[in-house]
Amino acid sequence: MDRRQFLTTAAAVTAISSLPQSTWAQDLLDIKPKRVGLIGCGWYGKCDLMRLIQVAPVEVVSMCDVDSQMLSGAAELVASRQKSGKQPRLYSDYRKMLAEKDLDICLVGTPDHWHALATIEACKAGADVYCQKPISRDIVEGQAMLAAARKYERVVQVGTQRRSTAHLIEARDKVIKEGLLGTIGHAEICCYYGMGRNRKADNCPPPEYLDFEMWTGPAPKLPFNPVMHPRSWRMFDEFGNGIMGDMCIHMLDTVRWMLNLGWPNSVNSRGGTYVFTDATGNVPDTQVATFDFDELDVVWTHRTYGDAPDRDYPWAIFLYGDKGTLKASVNKFEFFPKGKKEATLTGAPQNEWDKYPEDEHEKDLEQHVAAANRAHQRDFLKAIEQRSRPVADIEQGHISTASCILANMSQKLGRSLAWDVEAGNIKGDDEANKLLAREYRGDWVHPTVDNV
């Protein structure tokens, strides 16, 4: 970059940082649209990409997926939504897509076991990255992803969009920061959704449109089962982190963000498959985990059967203080002063159908999340322009992800695990430390802090 380019860029960033949040991204990106690529064109890959298209005049130039039907369908959707009307270039191998080195932004919406390799390669290719949660399948992958983001000076935003959810920001600011809870001594987080955990199906040949060998990649090779693809790969330990990595991470990350918590000192978890013993998936249908922070314990519970104790809050956070209780979820929040049966403060998700009417009919879009996702994309774009850390920076995503992985490890090993932040490993437990990085299959090379 020569001196004139530097001064022009610096002036643009300075000017834009003083703009209202609702206008800054549009104003700057009208001058310099971003070139975007997507790896993983399934459910949430498309949801994230469509929200990005809504908030900035980006040009989606490339897309990658090992499912050719999914890839072509996503390309048609993009062409119908982006201003140019053009279809992006299509790839079945993310390495070939990233070898073009022509992306400003890369979104990673693959199954969990691909997040690390795709994100690291995108950082090396010079792209800023939006990666879905949980960031990794094992803890060493997450450490490597953080190292790559810092080494290549890339902005990496994680899809824990609760940090950008308007009514949860309101709850944090008006309840917690104002001290209405008093001293907070305990937090409970939970999920009582079925999650498709009870699905059953027989193994069969993979469909012709799916490259199952590449879909499996570095993970252990299992026979194909229709429960795996699409979406329910989360029910297999080989490809994801189960309900802990899918649902707990959102609520744990929200508590960490709201209360400004770092790493837990230790994690203890118990659970197993107690009800759906003949289901095809192999992750626990019942699990309780305690995350021990200096300030308080955060206790997670999930089960995929029965009713929620509070039917208004089946996937939620409960913060208990000596002056009151905060209940919060993706659908609302309520603050109850001590001894009161009625909430004195409430909030609910934004509905922006007036601004984005296409949301109302978008297939599989979680309507209560759309506005939060857009806000999360705006925060990502702002961090890109200012070369700053986004609200869900890769380091925060790593902490929340690793904490959930530690819970799964504790459940399997049957004991508490104490985390050493400085060393990046488990204190005094050689057996557990061997599980921090799982073996990669075939010629795939496991990323580490030293090889990125």
Secondary structure, DSSP 8 states (H G I E B T S, - for coil): --HHHHHHHHHHHHHHHTS-HHHHHHHHHHHS--EEEEE--SHHHHHHHHHHHHHS--EEEEEE-SBHHHHHHHHHHHHHHSTT----EEES-HHHHHHT---SEEEE-S-GGGHHHHHHHHHHTT-EEEE-SS--SSHHHHHHHHHHHHHTT--EEES-GGGG-HHHHHHIIIIITTTTT-SEEEEEEEE---TTTT---------TTB-HHHHHTTS------TTTTTTGGGG-TTTS-HHIIIIIHHHHHHHHHHHT----SEEEEEEE-SS-TT-S--S-SEEEEEEE-SS-EEEEEEESSS--SSTT-SEEEEEEESSEEEEEESS-EEEEETT-SS-SEEE-----TTT-GGGGG-TT--HHHHHHHHHHHHHHHHHHHHT---TTBHHHHHHHHHHHHHHHHHHHHTS-EEEETTTTEETT-HHHHTTSS----TT-----TTT-
